[in-house]
Amino acid sequence: MLSQLSSNEERQMRKKRFLSELYDFPEGTMPVGRLDEKSEGLLLMTTDGKLSDTINRSGIEKEYYAQLDGEITIEALKAMGKGVEIGLWGKRYTTKPCKVIKLLEAPTLPEPDKKLRIGTHRPNSWISITLTEGKFRQVRKMTAAVGYPTLRLVRVRIGKMLLDDATVGQVTPISHIDL
């Protein structure tokens, strides 16, 4: 599913699923940030453009769990924590320092979509990575830059808002947000 309500592109409308299929969102609703098509997790929606801009530009933490191809090393964790160079729109960009922790066991999450084709025949590891920026496919590019491609990516927190026990496709209206 794409983290947008619809598309003007006819081909996309035929082949993709959109957020508007989950819920009858009010006019003017927009996603706060995005998740790429192969990512999962918490996505905030709002009709308040200022709130969206504040969350996207003010350094509010976003935490992700990432399943990686291979057993990640301490050196790779430290490198990501300090910031790594990634490609961004044809230019080189060094990511801001962030918090990266290796998880000792796989987190309890819903089963991944079968379309993701996550192979479990090779060693893999899980990390928690907390960013204060959100560049295009940043987590995936960071893990690849240190030699451990991302197999599965789940956003579990934005500020103080947690994914917790939400189910896939669940929409929960809220009247106040404390970030």
Secondary structure as UniProt FT lines:
FT   HELIX           10..15
FT   HELIX           19..21
FT   TURN            27..28
FT   STRAND          30..32
FT   TURN            37..38
FT   STRAND          39..41
FT   STRAND          44..46
FT   HELIX           49..57
FT   STRAND          62..69
FT   HELIX           74..82
FT   STRAND          85..88
FT   TURN            89..90
FT   STRAND          91..94
FT   STRAND          99..103
FT   HELIX           114..116
FT   STRAND          124..131
FT   TURN            136..137
FT   HELIX           138..145
FT   TURN            146..147
FT   STRAND          150..158
FT   TURN            159..160
FT   STRAND          161..162
FT   TURN            164..165
FT   TURN            168..169
//
